[in-house]
Amino acid sequence: MIIPGGFANSRTPEKIMAAKPYVGKSVYFIDNVMPNATVDGIIRHVMSLGVTVLSCHSVQPRRSRWQSLNGIVPTDRSTFRLCIPREQSDKLLIADAWPAKITIAAWRFIQKRGSEADIQHSSALQRTSIQQQRSSVSALASDTSLPVSNIICDLPVIIVVLS
């Protein structure tokens, strides 16, 4: 992704400009907060650090595997998902700005399992791609102007040996 700097250069016509500013975002997991903490309380604290809050939500605490398997949701602490502008992350992550034992970590985005239709679509795309690559290798192998005795392609496995 290319996000140019904020200055116009001589090659850019003045009639072209961004429709809105791009805001890079960082998402954090704030854990081990007292059980009666609120979203408003977290937002107020973060804003007191000079950080703009894009969103803040209360979420379920992370659980150990044993807790997950047994359907146990911890109630002894509050947990939050916080989204801020990326360039303000250094202000948020100052250890002295937070009470002891509160944990702040990057949010883990977990890819949800696709539906059957998504899986079939992905498989069809993969098959089409492999067929196109095989056609390219066949065309390359049939080109007699190439001084190639072996063609090894890093596809799933396609090896063409010319005799």
KENUZA-197530 format. One line per field, with one value per residue (C-alpha): x, y, z; residue in three letters; residue number from 1. Coordinates in nm, 3 decimals, padded with zeros to 5 digits. Each point is the difference from the previous one (the first is absolute). Last residue first. Layout:
N
X <- (X  ...)
Y <- (Y  ...)
Z <- (Z  ...)
rest <- (ALA  ...)
nr <- (NUM  ...)
# end
This chain:
163
X <- (01.466  -00.195  -00.077  -00.302  -00.049  -00.320  -00.059  -00.219  00.153  00.365  00.077  00.285  00.078  00.282  00.190  -00.037  00.166  -00.319  -00.070  -00.192  -00.302  -00.198  00.124  -00.098  -00.349  -00.039  00.123  -00.251  -00.282  00.096  -00.009  -00.347  -00.123  00.149  -00.174  -00.333  00.030  00.079  -00.293  -00.232  00.134  -00.058  -00.357  -00.066  00.135  -00.203  -00.318  00.058  00.021  00.333  00.156  00.049  00.339  00.115  00.120  00.223  -00.013  00.344  00.057  -00.069  00.000  -00.096  00.223  00.094  -00.219  00.067  00.188  00.328  00.010  -00.009  -00.178  -00.278  00.231  00.210  -00.316  -00.092  00.120  -00.222  -00.322  -00.193  -00.220  -00.063  -00.144  -00.074  00.020  -00.151  00.111  -00.119  -00.287  00.195  -00.210  -00.008  -00.141  00.190  00.215  00.065  00.103  00.238  00.151  00.066  -00.227  00.034  -00.238  -00.335  -00.023  -00.092  00.032  00.207  00.011  00.198  00.149  00.239  00.302  00.117  00.053  -00.317  -00.181  00.104  -00.131  -00.331  -00.050  00.074  -00.249  -00.265  00.042  -00.061  00.201  -00.203  00.216  00.335  00.216  00.194  00.009  00.030  00.012  00.126  -00.087  00.223  -00.140  00.149  -00.216  -00.014  -00.129  -00.307  -00.075  00.370  00.104  00.001  -00.076  00.347  00.151  00.274  00.332  00.133  -00.038  -00.276  00.108  -00.174  00.204  -00.116  -00.194  00.102  -00.131)
Y <- (-03.517  00.281  -00.039  00.185  00.009  00.131  -00.039  00.238  00.266  00.089  -00.079  -00.217  00.012  -00.225  -00.002  00.368  00.172  00.186  00.045  -00.328  00.144  -00.313  00.001  00.364  -00.062  -00.302  00.204  00.276  -00.252  -00.157  00.342  00.068  -00.340  00.066  00.340  -00.147  -00.275  00.260  00.216  -00.302  -00.096  00.353  00.001  -00.341  00.121  00.321  -00.196  -00.240  00.299  00.133  -00.054  00.328  00.163  00.099  00.356  00.018  00.348  00.131  -00.022  00.217  -00.171  00.175  -00.126  00.343  00.298  00.156  00.315  -00.130  -00.275  00.244  -00.199  00.248  00.289  -00.221  -00.118  00.352  -00.045  -00.306  00.194  -00.182  -00.311  -00.151  -00.344  -00.030  -00.254  00.001  -00.227  -00.264  -00.118  -00.262  -00.180  -00.378  -00.205  -00.315  -00.019  00.373  -00.008  -00.291  00.177  00.305  00.295  00.342  00.238  00.071  00.338  00.357  00.229  00.308  00.184  00.276  00.127  00.292  -00.018  00.293  -00.216  00.146  -00.136  -00.354  00.049  00.149  -00.279  -00.268  00.154  00.033  -00.369  -00.087  -00.156  -00.204  -00.312  00.176  -00.010  -00.317  00.049  00.273  -00.149  00.247  00.103  00.228  00.211  00.188  00.300  00.107  00.353  00.050  00.049  00.007  00.254  00.044  00.344  00.125  -00.224  -00.221  00.008  00.311  -00.159  00.043  -00.051  -00.225  -00.312  -00.286  -00.301  -00.300  -00.343)
Z <- (-02.344  00.157  00.370  00.131  00.374  00.150  00.371  00.207  -00.213  00.031  -00.366  -00.111  -00.367  -00.116  -00.328  -00.076  -00.294  -00.085  -00.370  -00.008  00.180  00.089  00.360  00.052  -00.138  00.227  00.300  -00.076  -00.040  00.334  00.165  -00.139  00.122  00.346  00.018  -00.107  00.265  00.270  -00.102  00.014  00.344  00.132  -00.135  00.161  00.336  -00.017  -00.088  00.293  00.233  00.107  00.339  00.177  -00.019  00.346  00.041  00.304  00.157  00.091  00.374  00.303  00.340  00.321  00.284  00.139  -00.090  -00.340  -00.109  00.144  -00.266  -00.294  -00.272  -00.071  -00.088  -00.233  -00.175  -00.114  -00.361  -00.040  00.066  00.275  00.032  00.345  00.076  00.372  00.283  00.347  00.286  00.249  -00.218  -00.198  -00.265  00.047  -00.288  00.101  -00.314  00.013  00.366  -00.061  -00.301  00.214  -00.054  -00.148  00.168  -00.166  -00.170  00.101  -00.297  -00.086  -00.330  -00.172  00.326  -00.049  00.231  00.213  00.309  00.155  -00.310  00.100  00.354  -00.114  -00.257  00.262  00.244  -00.271  -00.092  00.362  00.283  00.254  -00.032  00.055  -00.315  -00.070  -00.377  -00.261  -00.350  -00.258  -00.355  -00.203  -00.280  -00.293  -00.074  -00.363  -00.049  -00.216  -00.368  -00.084  -00.262  -00.374  -00.148  00.094  -00.268  00.139  -00.189  00.179  00.342  00.252  00.361  00.250  -00.057  -00.220  00.132  -00.206  00.088)
rest <- (SER  LEU  VAL  VAL  ILE  ILE  VAL  PRO  LEU  ASP  CYS  ILE  ILE  ASN  SER  VAL  PRO  LEU  SER  THR  ASP  SER  ALA  LEU  ALA  SER  VAL  SER  SER  ARG  GLN  GLN  GLN  ILE  SER  THR  ARG  GLN  LEU  ALA  SER  SER  HIS  GLN  ILE  ASP  ALA  GLU  SER  GLY  ARG  LYS  GLN  ILE  PHE  ARG  TRP  ALA  ALA  ILE  THR  ILE  LYS  ALA  PRO  TRP  ALA  ASP  ALA  ILE  LEU  LEU  LYS  ASP  SER  GLN  GLU  ARG  PRO  ILE  CYS  LEU  ARG  PHE  THR  SER  ARG  ASP  THR  PRO  VAL  ILE  GLY  ASN  LEU  SER  GLN  TRP  ARG  SER  ARG  ARG  PRO  GLN  VAL  SER  HIS  CYS  SER  LEU  VAL  THR  VAL  GLY  LEU  SER  MET  VAL  HIS  ARG  ILE  ILE  GLY  ASP  VAL  THR  ALA  ASN  PRO  MET  VAL  ASN  ASP  ILE  PHE  TYR  VAL  SER  LYS  GLY  VAL  TYR  PRO  LYS  ALA  ALA  MET  ILE  LYS  GLU  PRO  THR  ARG  SER  ASN  ALA  PHE  GLY  GLY  PRO  ILE  ILE  MET)
nr <- (163  162  161  160  159  158  157  156  155  154  153  152  151  150  149  148  147  146  145  144  143  142  141  140  139  138  137  136  135  134  133  132  131  130  129  128  127  126  125  124  123  122  121  120  119  118  117  116  115  114  113  112  111  110  109  108  107  106  105  104  103  102  101  100  99  98  97  96  95  94  93  92  91  90  89  88  87  86  85  84  83  82  81  80  79  78  77  76  75  74  73  72  71  70  69  68  67  66  65  64  63  62  61  60  59  58  57  56  55  54  53  52  51  50  49  48  47  46  45  44  43  42  41  40  39  38  37  36  35  34  33  32  31  30  29  28  27  26  25  24  23  22  21  20  19  18  17  16  15  14  13  12  11  10  9  8  7  6  5  4  3  2  1)
# end
